[in-house]
Amino acid sequence: MASVVEQVQVSNDISLFRQQNSPYWYARFKVAGKWYTRTTKRTEQTQAAFRAAELRSEVQTKISQGIPLRSDIFETLAHEVVEQLDAEYAETSRRCFKDYAQAIRNHLIPFFGKIKLAEIDKSTVESFNEWRKNKWDENYKKLPSKSVLLNHNAALNRIFDLAVDKGQMSPIKRPKLTAKHGLATGTRKSFSIDEVNQVLEECKRWIPLAKKQISKDTRQLLELYVHFILATGVRVGTEIDNLRWRDINKTEVVGSDGNKKKCFEITITAGKTADRKGKRIIRMLAENVEYIFVELKRFNNATSSDDYIFALPDGKRSKELNRNFKQVLTKLGIANESDFTLYSLRHTFITRRLEEGISPALISRHCGTGIEMLEKHYNHAFYMDESAGHGNHYHGGSLVSDVKLDELEEYIGAGEILIKKAERNAFFDELLEDGMILKK
């Protein structure tokens, strides 16, 4: 430790001293009964005394306003939060943790990186909103969706939480985050029945036109991929791409008419809505999906239960399906094809099931999404009339209270989505407990 070579008392609460290894005067002062030391960065004693008084006043002001006296720059804590998120994703496989980490790396650190956490306020966040808006306009020619903004806000709040816990950001001064400048997601795009038929026909027609074998294989895989999503509503990406043959099990269930029905149990092992045990099981009537599995087996020559289901003949998964699907839409001349993606096939599945009168509670469980999300994004399909063939069983996101237990049981048994008898009873109990149905 450097030795003090000179010391001067400025007042009862302020003193100056110089150390052997520095030309600057240091200030030592007391605020609220506690002593602080700061460099004045002044070599002349009189100027150092004035600066010492200013430093004491700054500390006094920060303490009275609840502003942290010391604060790391944003990226220091941001990297710490990213490490936490990576660990949580590795443990749970929940996609949201991966998305938050990506948002921090790609969007938050580039803007906030060198700013001290204690200096981030409402105006800083507003500047970030404008920067992000311009970035999206430049790169994507549109505003970021509200879901993107909410994702960024969740990631930013993680960092603010840690900063407050470490005393580097005042809870009082912490900026409140909103989905400002967001483009409302609104009703999600789905294909009409005619458009679905056109897409399926074009996918098949396009296969033999490929000049290279890899292109032909990719197009054939795309056709089966499209059929599967339309039949099951499984999420594009993590959920479907990680399915292996061991995740498919053919079984039987007893319908409401007492007859056995063949179905497939499909175990979703990856994605944001796998349960605490790391999986979600959905069941489909065999007649709706078996032909897809038969064609996939024939296509990729799978020999092991560990093989990926949606793989090319060489066992590898394709990264070209989205691009190829866009080409199909372009060839068909579907209006505003930029609004449609492979994910629109899942939206189509959900919309059609709602229009057919399938219970939102059942669709919610099957698709791994909340009833609130169904109501928010598929409200156009929630209001049914008698012409739908199932009666007005529900509206506004929940089952109407006059739907009776035996009616719902018959209703579910007639649908494409199945629940085993033992699980069905537990499912009904949940609905009864929540007041969503009445028991006769």
Secondary structure as GFF3:
##gff-version 3
##sequence-region A 1 440
A	DSSP	beta_strand	4	9	.	.	.	ID=ss1
A	DSSP	beta_strand	14	19	.	.	.	ID=ss2
A	DSSP	beta_strand	25	31	.	.	.	ID=ss3
A	DSSP	beta_strand	34	39	.	.	.	ID=ss4
A	DSSP	alpha_helix	45	65	.	.	.	ID=ss5
A	DSSP	alpha_helix	74	92	.	.	.	ID=ss6
A	DSSP	alpha_helix	95	103	.	.	.	ID=ss7
A	DSSP	pi_helix	104	108	.	.	.	ID=ss8
A	DSSP	alpha_helix	109	112	.	.	.	ID=ss9
A	DSSP	three_ten_helix	117	119	.	.	.	ID=ss10
A	DSSP	alpha_helix	122	140	.	.	.	ID=ss11
A	DSSP	alpha_helix	146	165	.	.	.	ID=ss12
A	DSSP	alpha_helix	193	206	.	.	.	ID=ss13
A	DSSP	three_ten_helix	207	209	.	.	.	ID=ss14
A	DSSP	alpha_helix	213	232	.	.	.	ID=ss15
A	DSSP	alpha_helix	238	241	.	.	.	ID=ss16
A	DSSP	three_ten_helix	245	247	.	.	.	ID=ss17
A	DSSP	beta_strand	248	254	.	.	.	ID=ss18
A	DSSP	beta_strand	260	268	.	.	.	ID=ss19
A	DSSP	beta_strand	280	285	.	.	.	ID=ss20
A	DSSP	alpha_helix	286	300	.	.	.	ID=ss21
A	DSSP	alpha_helix	321	332	.	.	.	ID=ss22
A	DSSP	three_ten_helix	337	339	.	.	.	ID=ss23
A	DSSP	alpha_helix	343	355	.	.	.	ID=ss24
A	DSSP	alpha_helix	360	367	.	.	.	ID=ss25
A	DSSP	alpha_helix	371	377	.	.	.	ID=ss26
A	DSSP	three_ten_helix	379	381	.	.	.	ID=ss27
A	DSSP	three_ten_helix	386	388	.	.	.	ID=ss28
A	DSSP	beta_strand	394	395	.	.	.	ID=ss29
A	DSSP	beta_strand	398	399	.	.	.	ID=ss30
A	DSSP	alpha_helix	405	414	.	.	.	ID=ss31
A	DSSP	alpha_helix	421	433	.	.	.	ID=ss32
###
